[in-house]
Amino acid sequence: MLTIQFGQCGNQLGHTLFSEILSDLECTNTGVSYNTNYQYSEETFNKWFSGISKNNERLARTVLVDTEQKVINKIYNDKNTSWTYSTTNVICQAEGGCANNWAFGYLIKGYELSDVILNCVRQEVEKLDYFDGFLLLLSSAGGTGSGIGSYITKLLRTEYGKRSIVNTTILPFSFGEVCTQNYNTLLTLAKLYNESDINILIENEQIYNICTNSLKKSPTSLRDMNKVISEKLLAVFQPVDHINHNINSLLSQIACHPSYKIVTIKSSPHISATSASYEPVCNWNSYMHHLKQTLRISNLNLQLTNVELKIPSKSLRNTAHYMYTCSVSNFLITRGLIPEQDPIMTNIFKEKDLYANWNMTDWFTHLHQNRKFLNRDKFLALITNNSQISYSLDVLLNKAWKSYVHSAFLHLYKQFGLEEDDFLQAFAILENVVKNYKELVPHAKQ
Amino acid sequence: MSDIKSVLCLLCQHLNLSINVMMKPEYFKLAKFNTMAENVADAFWKALNILGYHAVKEKQIETDFKQCDTLRTTKLYFAYLQYPAIEFYALSEKSKNNRPLLLAFAWLLGTQDILNIIIRINLSNSVLGRECSQLNSVEKKETQYNVPETFSAQINNILYLNGKVNYNIKEISELISQKAKLVNRIHAASVNVSGLPHLSVSEAALIKRVSTTNKNALSNEDKIYIRELSTIASLLDVHMKWSKKKHMFFEWMVTVVQEHNISEHQLEDIDWNEVSKIISLLHCITREKFEILSSQKETINCQDYEPKCISRLLRIQGNNTEIENWFSEISAELAKKTENLNNEKKKLSEKLEEILESIPHCVQVS
């Protein structure tokens, strides 16, 4: 796997991601035998690192791309880490960023940097015995990550047609990061939708809420948020027991339908490090239920809640105020020891009525790793491809459309050669995605 | 006579281990005197079939007699090997003669050196010959499969499954290339180890296992491995003994031939019906082959390039002859192709000129 980090957000996230990998490797409380842990470490190393540097530091297998020096300098010179970046993999054109403009990043900067980036990628890929795909980290708000990221994804798709491309896109807060964030997000998601195999969407708002509510961090720093995102990603990508777990196997379970390629990662438990030792460790089952609850959406269907229209009966009291979202498929990865009295029962995820009615096989996969993840007794990640995402995308589309009809900021994009047609196309693609997700109908309840 | 009995015992053991056919020394004795007994003919046919198959395959003759039964197939193998005795071809399932079978068997042993071939095939198919030590036993996952009801759901379902298959194919091809790279790396790392040009993956794995495992607690895999190795060892042992003593078998065969000459056999005894059947079958197959050959004649010329794979034992280290050979071969081919191309070009330009001339009033627009 080759990681490519774009822009300020992507690079910071990547830096935290590798720090987390290292702290996972250096955990002493693994809960498994020396040999098993050795194998886990070896697999982890092969997955994320390309070798050992002269100073005996691990070399991260990642390409850093940015148009500003601020972040790159900071993370490149971070001395607190026992790993480092290979100098040739740092691609930084210090010319003051991409002005938070997708068009500038995509049409101008992406083109300028593409040769250097592709060359660097080729060198990394050729070194590998086994290469399952790319992991791209980018945010959709700014210009570098979204613009250059989308452009490079497109190039990678033509250059490495058979390789899988996984995009991890950080969606901005719904208000106030940058004024062009909605356009940038719209264009990024639309471009990536056609080029990448899967897009893991991470909503800043959700991560922020995890930090403030569950981790009780105040004030919440970007590093805290990146840490949560890294945990989610690593819980998915770190090795599992007895099976060759890689991007392709993940994709063949979770995103094989060409119209449903957006997934989110739900994870549990998120406990703050300081209070971790005082928190009770629940059994696997309660964590599973917790994860299943994350698939709920409130039941706003008037027909169901409008009591006046119903015949009085006892069952009405039980009318649920929520229902479960319809999933294309779910993929659960559990990490931690399984005591005899606390088995993992995955039945609650296997229920047919959680899944789209056309999916007849393999809608749920469960993998397990006995080794403790980041010193946690238990950690669960659910990668889910479901219709929940249509709500956030809908909000985004509405906002972008409102600005678009008033032609707000459009001149910024047009000056770099983006046409009205490109916007309309992006709207069409994303609206189609939302429509597809909304139209998912689950199997009838048995 | 006890000598010959022990040799026959050895031969039976050999056949049992190498081709898994149950033979008994008595069968040979019964066959010598052409005595009818149960199983004798069956066992001989079975052994001849397997040995004949390998002998024909060794000569790199393409055969495909799947539609025939064991008897016919065996006879056809022998016909390919040009075994001259007509009595053998005249045997049918009901016939009471066993001696021709024994004679054919001895002929195969004597002229084709079939037991050596069999041993070689056995070894190369065994754990020693394999590149990688273990073949993963693939568990088939039984899935219940229902087709969705509506048309659009069916389409979605097909798209979904199609995507799944695509990703799995990607994964498979990636794993294959990974395997090739890793095997290559092991070969490169073990150049000139233990007097061999390089070690195979299974040998390297064996060395690693021997140095790391606890000898008191053998795992199941180790036990299976040891069992396989001991089977090979016993086979090789039997083969060695047989090689030393096989002259005795052939001396005994002389007495069989004498017996055969003494006994009255006349042309009338031969089942000409059976012979003619075999001949017509042979005729048919040959004609078919001829037809295929003549229809492929043109294409075969283009495909005269045969990939050669060299055994590692024939490879000479520190010598670039192999590469040079490949190189000269490839450059010869390139030269041939270029020449062809030039010829074609010349022809094309001639043709074009011809066309141009045939249009006399053509207006040239510059």
Interface residues (C-beta under 8 A of the other chain):
Chain A: D129 Y130 F131 D132 K162 R163 S164 N244 N246 N248 S249 L251 S252 Q253 A255 C256 H257 P258 S259 V328 A356 N357 W358 N359 M360 T361 D362
Chain B: T143 Y145 N146 V147 P148 S152 A153 Q154 I155 N156 N157 L159 Y160 L161 N162 G163 K164 N166 Y167 N168 K170 E171 S173 E174 L175 Q178 K181 L182 R185
